Amino acid sequence: MQDFHKLLVWQKAHQLALLTYKLTADFPRDETFGLKNSLRRVSVDIPAYIAEGSMKPNDAEFARSLSAALGFANRLEYYALLARDLTFFGVEIHSDYEAAIIDVKKMLNKFGGQLRRE
């Protein structure tokens, strides 16, 4: 068991969720229960699964939670692409946002791999 607050991957994922809320604040009103909600919900699932996994009784179960978080990060990456294509995000904003998502994905993949080897 680990204190999730101390995990760099959780900290980065939490910052990503906060960024998602900021970037979606000005989405069109008719997207409140559409893409805006989907982006926010999945961005929160990433740090939530890391936090949940940190309390699992063994590394294998924690690695499964990280794998689920990685799946949510992949979904977030797609939603961000869709937001760009619908012109809710500009190209530069999307590029920076995508880079932050990919950074979290890499960290999740690496940490999950380390847990599976231990």
N, C-alpha and C positions, 0 to 999 in steps of 0.2 A: 504494500500500500504506500502511496506517495501523496504528498500534499500537492494537489493540482496547481495551486497558485504559484508554486515554485518552478513548474515546468515551462520552459521557454516556448514549447509548441503550443501550450494552452494560452500563454500570454499573447502570442502572435495571433492565434485564432480568435481570442477575445477582441483584440484590436481590429481584426478583420470584420467581426460582427458590428463593432461600433462604427467602422467606416461604412459598412453597408447601410446602416440606419441613416447616416449622414447623406450618403449618395442618393438614397431613395426618398428623401424628405420632400423633394419637389416633383416627384412623379405625378402624372395626371391623376385627377381625382377618381376617374373611372378605373384606375389601376389599384385602388386601395385594397381590393380583395383579389386582385389578379397577380401580376408579376411582382409588384411591390411587396405584397405579403409573402409570396414564394421566396423572393430573395432574402427577406428578413428572417423568415422561419428557418430556412436551410442554413443561413449564416450562423444562427444561434445554435443549431444542432451540432455544429462542429466542435465548439468548445464544451458544449454540454456533454457530448459523448466522451471527450477526453477526461472531463471531470468525473463522470460516472465510472469510466474504465479505471481511473487511478485508485479506486476503492475495491477493485476486484481482488479476489484472494490469491491470484497467481498471474504470472506474466502472460501466459497463453490467453487468458480471458481478457486481460488488458489489451493485448495485441488485437483481439477481435473487435474491441470497442474502437481502437484506432483505425482499423480497417473500415468500420462503419463510418467514422468521421471522414475518412478519405473519400468514401462514396458520396457523402454530402458535399465535400469540397468539389468533386467532379461535377455534381449537379449545379453547384453555385457557379462554377466556371461557365457552364452552358447558359444558365440564366443571365449571366453578365453579357455573354455574347448576344443573346436574344435582345437584351435591353439596348445594346449598341445598335443592332440591326433595326430596331424599332425607333431609333434616334432618341431614346431616353438618356443615354450616355453618349457624350462626344467620344471621338476616337482616342484622344489623349487621356481622358478620364478612364475609359475602358482599358487602355494599355497599362496604366498604373495600377488599376484595380485587379486586372488579370495577373500582373506580376506579383501582387500581394497574395492572391489566391494560390498561385503556383509555388510561392515560397512556403506557404503552409502545407501544401500537398507534399512537397519534398521532405519537409520536416516530419510529417506524419508517416511517410513511407520509410524514412530512415529509422525513426524511433520504433516503429512497428517491427521492422526487420531485426533490430537489435534485441527486442523483447523475444522474438521467436527463436533467436539463436541462443539465448541464455537458458 
